[in-house]
Amino acid sequence: MDATRAEIGTLIGQEVYSTSGTFVGEIEDVRLDLDTEFVTGLAVGGLNREALSGRARNATGVIVPFRWVRSVGDIVLVNDVIERLRDTDENAESEATAQSR
């Protein structure tokens, strides 16, 4: 159990990047499922608000589902979540523009 705590503790403070190299933020905490003893998410703060396209304008952080994590080492790599969020915003804007015509 002590080794597990040490491994989880090393996540705190690590920088998070998307697989395309976009800085997302820094890990501030982890979300644990105590029943299964698995990490289910990463609490990321110090967000790159510009890359989030305004979605996190007033947020102090976000929870990144652990299933999006691709690699943990000197940094943490996650799926291209930033691009997904940006695409969602652009699609919503396109739909709103099309509906207003």
C-alpha angles and dihedrals in degrees: 000000000000091000090052091052091050091051093049091045091056090063092066111098096014118135118244122217132176117242088256090059101259114145109238104176143273128297111249100169144346131240113228132194100217094194094057095026092229132131107245101178148002121234103220123193134170086060126199093238093182092058092047090062094230095306090116096037094132099019121110090203148339137230112238111202109241090229086071091061112107101173141006120200131103085342133015118246120204132183114278091280092152092058091047091053092046091049090050091052092047092048091050091050091049092050092047091050092048092049094049092057 
